[in-house]
Structure formats: C-alpha cells, structure tokens
Amino acid sequence: MSRSTRLVSAAFVWGALSLPSAAAAQVVFTTDAGAYNAYVWRGVTLTNQMVLQPDAYLTIPAGGGSAVLGFWSTIDAGRYDDPVDDLSEGGGTSSLNATELNVWAEYGHGLGSRMTGTVGGLIYLFPNESGLTNDVNRTVEVYGKLQLAAPLSPKLAAWYDLDKVNGLYLEGSVSHTVAVSESFPVTLGALGGFSGSQGINSADPAEIANFAGNTFTHLDLSATGVFRLGSVTLSPTVHFLLPNDDFARITKPAVRRDAKAWAGVSLSWSKQLTRPEPASE
C-alpha cells in the first residue's frame, strides 16, 4: 500500500516545524501548487509520470502555539500510453485524475526555549478505480514531531497507522540553508526513513504494507531553493535517493534501482487574515 505525507514533501512533505514567534500569533491562510516529474512518498515511487500537487492550510494561534488545518492532493497530470509498464496510484487511466486526497490537522507548541513539539492526525483518501491504491480506499495516521533550534536543525518524526497498515514509521532529518545570493537561499537536507512495523509481517497475500520489510527504508538528499516574487514564493527542488527497502527500489513494475531522483517546482502564496496585536507598552 502507498500513501502520502505532505512532501510534502509537500514539501514537505513532509511540513517543517518552527519555534513560536510574533508572526505565529496571526491567522494565516496558505495555498501552494507543485509540479513534479514523479510522486515519491517515503522513498517509494507511487507515480513515475508528472503529477500536480495542490495544497491549502490555515494556521491559527492557540494556547501559546499554533493549530493548523489542511488539505492536500496529488493529481496524475496526463493519461498513460502504456499503464502496464508504469506506476500510478490511479493506474494512469485518465488525465488530471485526482488519485489521493489528504485531510490533516496538527498542533505545535514550544517545549522550552529551543525545541518545538507537534502532534497531529492525517486521513488518506484514495478515490481510485484502478492502480496501486484502488483497494485501500482510506486509512488514518497519527503523528508527532520534534525540532531543535540548533545547528543543522535536527528533526525527529513518527507516524503510526491506525487502520489499514497498523504500524509505525520513523524519520530523522537535518538541514542547512546556504545563501547562494541575497535573493536565492538554498536549503540542503538529508533525511533517513525507518519502517518500525509498516513492512510485510506475514505470508498473507491480502496483507497491506507500505514497505517490504521493517528496516532502514531510504536516504533522501535534497536541495530546495526559494525565489520571492512579491507575495508569491517559487521553490524549485531536487531529491536524490538511496533506497534500501525493496519497495523503495522499484521505479517501474519491472525495474529496480539502487539510486533514483525526482525534481519539480512549487508556487506558494500566503495571506494574513488578522492584524498583528499592538506591542504592549
């Protein structure tokens, strides 16, 4: 089985945590849209043709932290000429086919002066009549994240599937931003995934699993730039992956590789919906 976490990736994919600030005390609406040459989720290739990935979320200050409500989807951009020889969540049967929808909510709060903790839940919906996820329909995960305000911005995250897979997945990552120019910072990242119990655990052919085994799944090395064009942010990204799990090595139904890559670009726009509170005297 295969599913998405915002890459959001998405990405970020996976979404980054940040320590509370004055800006976090505002209600903010954000929307973005990405175009990528493949959809790779937790190191596993789900669609090896172009995808579009729109996203929208609302950030609301609450209890000294921030609550976030969001919606994300991935769309097969085109119909496949030969869907048997390609991977797709929806089977590549039509163009502009929404193959996965995510609804998510999370709450983040500072834990001391240098750490932020986040807890959340995520509903995955698969409106597909064919393809990789047509037998799943939906599943649910809960998750927690910790981020430290320190050199390399270390992060730890854990997701637990409560429904179809009923298992644990872990990620650890570091990142560093380099100012290539005054108007173009680039964030270099390294992320490792581990399947705690989302791999195949039995010989039952009906078992649903995200990975072939419970092991280190992949290493993802990335570079993501940021251009600010007024109120719009343009973010090109490229990812180079070293897969370890057998499912992560698959790039086409009959093709397995020990290294693979994906790339794309996203546009993001945010609107502050409330005015900042005046500073106290």
C-alpha positions as CSV (number, residue, x, y, z in Angstrom):
1,M,0.0,0.0,0.0
2,S,1.1,3.5,-0.6
3,R,0.2,6.9,0.7
4,S,1.4,10.5,1.0
5,T,2.6,12.7,3.7
6,R,2.8,16.3,2.6
7,L,6.1,16.5,0.7
8,V,5.4,17.3,1.1
9,S,7.4,16.5,0.6
10,A,4.9,19.0,0.1
11,A,7.3,19.7,0.6
12,F,7.5,18.9,2.8
13,V,6.4,16.8,2.7
14,W,6.6,16.4,4.8
15,G,5.8,20.5,6.8
16,A,8.7,21.9,8.8
17,L,8.3,22.9,12.4
18,S,9.4,26.3,13.7
19,L,9.8,27.9,17.2
20,P,7.0,30.3,18.2
21,S,7.5,33.9,17.0
22,A,5.5,37.1,16.8
23,A,4.4,36.0,13.3
24,A,2.9,32.8,14.7
25,A,0.3,34.9,16.6
26,Q,-1.6,35.6,13.4
27,V,-4.2,33.7,11.5
28,V,-2.6,32.9,8.1
29,F,-4.1,31.1,5.1
30,T,-1.5,29.5,2.7
31,T,-2.0,27.8,-0.6
32,D,0.5,26.2,-2.9
33,A,0.7,24.1,-6.0
34,G,3.6,21.9,-7.1
35,A,4.5,20.1,-10.4
36,Y,6.9,17.2,-10.2
37,N,8.2,14.6,-12.6
38,A,7.3,11.8,-10.2
39,Y,5.4,11.2,-6.9
40,V,7.8,9.6,-4.3
41,W,6.4,9.0,-0.8
42,R,8.7,7.9,2.0
43,G,11.2,6.8,-0.6
44,V,8.7,4.7,-2.5
45,T,7.8,5.7,-6.1
46,L,4.0,5.8,-6.4
47,T,3.7,7.5,-9.8
48,N,6.6,7.8,-12.2
49,Q,5.0,10.4,-14.5
50,M,4.3,14.1,-14.0
51,V,2.0,14.9,-11.0
52,L,0.4,18.1,-9.8
53,Q,0.0,18.6,-6.1
54,P,-2.2,21.4,-4.8
55,D,-2.3,22.2,-1.1
56,A,-4.1,24.7,1.3
57,Y,-3.9,25.1,5.0
58,L,-5.0,27.5,7.7
59,T,-2.7,28.4,10.7
60,I,-4.4,29.6,13.8
61,P,-2.7,30.7,17.1
62,A,-4.0,28.7,20.1
63,G,-2.8,28.2,23.6
64,G,0.6,29.8,23.1
65,G,1.2,27.6,20.0
66,S,-0.3,27.1,16.5
67,A,-3.1,24.8,15.2
68,V,-3.0,24.0,11.5
69,L,-5.8,22.6,9.4
70,G,-5.0,21.5,5.9
71,F,-6.0,19.7,2.7
72,W,-3.6,18.2,0.1
73,S,-4.0,16.2,-3.1
74,T,-2.0,14.6,-5.9
75,I,-3.2,14.5,-9.4
76,D,-1.9,12.5,-12.4
77,A,-1.3,15.2,-15.0
78,G,-1.7,13.0,-18.0
79,R,-3.1,9.7,-19.2
80,Y,-0.5,7.0,-19.6
81,D,0.1,5.5,-23.1
82,D,1.0,2.1,-21.5
83,P,-0.1,2.0,-17.9
84,V,1.0,-1.6,-17.6
85,D,4.7,-0.5,-17.8
86,D,4.3,2.5,-15.5
87,L,3.4,3.1,-11.9
88,S,0.5,5.2,-10.8
89,E,-1.8,5.4,-7.8
90,G,-4.7,5.8,-10.3
91,G,-3.5,3.5,-13.0
92,G,-2.8,6.3,-15.5
93,T,-6.3,5.8,-16.9
94,S,-7.1,9.5,-17.4
95,S,-5.5,12.9,-17.3
96,L,-6.0,15.3,-14.4
97,N,-7.0,12.4,-12.3
98,A,-7.0,13.1,-8.5
99,T,-5.6,9.9,-7.1
100,E,-5.1,10.8,-3.5
101,L,-6.6,13.3,-1.0
102,N,-5.3,14.1,2.4
103,V,-7.0,15.9,5.2
104,W,-4.9,16.8,8.2
105,A,-4.7,18.7,11.5
106,E,-1.9,19.4,13.9
107,Y,-0.9,21.4,16.9
108,G,2.6,22.8,17.6
109,H,4.0,24.3,20.8
110,G,7.3,25.3,22.1
111,L,9.0,22.9,24.6
112,G,11.4,25.1,26.4
113,S,13.4,27.8,24.6
114,R,15.0,25.7,21.8
115,M,12.5,22.9,20.9
116,T,9.1,22.7,19.2
117,G,6.8,19.7,19.5
118,T,3.9,18.9,17.2
119,V,1.1,16.3,17.3
120,G,-1.3,15.6,14.5
121,G,-3.6,13.4,12.6
122,L,-3.9,12.6,8.9
123,I,-6.7,11.0,6.9
124,Y,-5.7,9.5,3.5
125,L,-8.4,9.0,0.8
126,F,-7.9,7.2,-2.5
127,P,-10.7,7.8,-5.0
128,N,-9.3,5.3,-7.5
129,E,-10.9,2.5,-9.6
130,S,-7.5,1.1,-10.6
131,G,-3.8,1.5,-9.8
132,L,-1.6,1.0,-6.8
133,T,-4.1,2.2,-4.1
134,N,-7.5,1.2,-5.5
135,D,-8.1,-1.5,-2.9
136,V,-7.3,0.7,0.1
137,N,-10.0,3.5,-0.1
138,R,-8.8,5.2,3.0
139,T,-6.6,5.0,6.1
140,V,-5.6,7.1,9.1
141,E,-2.3,8.0,10.8
142,V,-1.4,9.9,14.0
143,Y,2.0,11.5,14.3
144,G,4.4,13.5,16.4
145,K,7.4,15.7,15.6
146,L,10.3,17.3,17.5
147,Q,12.5,20.0,16.1
148,L,15.5,21.5,17.8
149,A,16.7,25.1,17.2
150,A,20.4,24.2,16.8
151,P,22.9,23.9,14.0
152,L,21.6,21.7,11.2
153,S,18.0,22.0,12.6
154,P,17.7,18.3,13.7
155,K,14.2,16.8,13.5
156,L,12.6,13.6,14.6
157,A,9.2,12.4,13.5
158,A,7.0,9.3,14.0
159,W,3.8,8.3,12.2
160,Y,1.5,5.4,13.4
161,D,-1.1,3.9,11.0
162,L,-4.3,3.1,13.0
163,D,-6.2,1.5,10.1
164,K,-5.1,-0.5,7.1
165,V,-1.3,-1.0,7.9
166,N,-1.4,-0.7,11.7
167,G,2.3,0.1,12.0
168,L,5.0,2.6,12.9
169,Y,7.2,4.7,10.5
170,L,10.1,7.0,11.7
171,E,12.1,9.8,10.1
172,G,15.2,11.8,11.2
173,S,16.5,14.7,9.2
174,V,18.9,17.6,9.3
175,S,19.1,20.7,7.0
176,H,21.2,23.8,6.4
177,T,20.4,26.9,4.4
178,V,23.1,28.5,2.2
179,A,22.7,32.0,0.8
180,V,23.6,31.4,-2.9
181,S,22.7,35.1,-3.4
182,E,20.8,37.7,-1.5
183,S,17.6,36.7,-3.3
184,F,18.1,33.0,-3.5
185,P,18.7,30.9,-0.4
186,V,19.1,27.1,-0.9
187,T,18.3,24.6,1.8
188,L,20.3,21.4,1.7
189,G,18.7,18.5,3.5
190,A,19.4,14.9,4.5
191,L,16.6,12.6,5.6
192,G,16.5,8.9,6.7
193,G,13.4,6.8,7.0
194,F,12.8,3.6,9.1
195,S,9.9,1.2,9.0
196,G,9.3,0.2,12.6
197,S,6.3,-2.0,11.7
198,Q,4.9,-0.9,8.3
199,G,6.6,-3.7,6.4
200,I,5.3,-7.1,5.4
201,N,4.9,-9.2,8.5
202,S,3.3,-12.4,7.2
203,A,2.9,-14.5,4.1
204,D,-0.8,-13.4,3.8
205,P,-1.2,-12.1,0.2
206,A,-4.1,-9.9,1.5
207,E,-1.8,-8.0,3.9
208,I,-1.4,-4.3,3.3
209,A,2.1,-2.9,3.9
210,N,3.9,0.2,3.0
211,F,7.4,-1.4,2.8
212,A,8.8,-4.8,2.0
213,G,10.4,-5.1,5.5
214,N,10.9,-3.4,8.8
215,T,14.3,-1.8,8.2
216,F,16.0,1.4,7.2
217,T,14.0,2.4,4.1
218,H,15.9,5.1,2.3
219,L,18.2,8.1,2.5
220,D,16.9,11.3,0.8
221,L,19.4,14.1,-0.1
222,S,17.8,17.3,-1.3
223,A,18.3,20.9,-2.3
224,T,15.4,23.4,-2.3
225,G,15.7,27.0,-3.4
226,V,13.4,30.0,-2.7
227,F,12.6,32.9,-5.0
228,R,10.3,35.6,-3.6
229,L,8.2,37.3,-6.3
230,G,6.2,39.8,-4.3
231,S,3.6,37.8,-2.3
232,V,4.4,34.6,-4.2
233,T,7.2,32.2,-3.4
234,L,8.8,30.0,-6.1
235,S,10.6,26.9,-4.8
236,P,12.5,24.6,-7.2
237,T,13.6,21.3,-5.6
238,V,15.6,18.2,-6.5
239,H,15.9,15.0,-4.5
240,F,18.5,12.2,-4.8
241,L,17.5,9.0,-3.1
242,L,19.5,5.9,-2.0
243,P,16.8,3.3,-1.3
244,N,17.4,0.3,1.0
245,D,13.9,-1.3,1.2
246,D,12.9,-3.5,-1.7
247,F,9.7,-1.5,-2.3
248,A,11.7,1.8,-2.4
249,R,14.0,0.4,-5.1
250,I,11.1,0.0,-7.6
251,T,10.9,2.7,-10.2
252,K,8.7,0.8,-12.7
253,P,6.9,-2.5,-12.4
254,A,9.9,-4.5,-13.7
255,V,12.6,-2.0,-12.8
256,R,14.6,-1.7,-9.6
257,R,17.4,0.7,-8.9
258,D,19.9,1.4,-6.1
259,A,19.6,5.1,-6.7
260,K,16.9,7.4,-8.1
261,A,15.9,11.1,-8.3
262,W,12.9,13.3,-8.6
263,A,12.5,17.1,-9.1
264,G,10.0,19.8,-9.5
265,V,8.8,23.3,-8.5
266,S,6.1,24.7,-6.3
267,L,4.4,28.1,-6.1
268,S,3.2,29.3,-2.7
269,W,1.0,32.2,-1.6
270,S,0.1,33.3,2.0
271,K,-2.5,35.8,3.3
272,Q,-2.5,37.1,6.8
273,L,-6.2,37.2,7.9
274,T,-5.8,39.0,11.2
275,R,-3.8,42.1,12.1
276,P,-0.9,41.8,14.5
277,E,-1.6,42.8,18.1
278,P,0.0,46.1,19.1
279,A,3.1,45.7,21.2
280,S,2.4,46.3,24.9
281,E,3.8,49.5,26.4
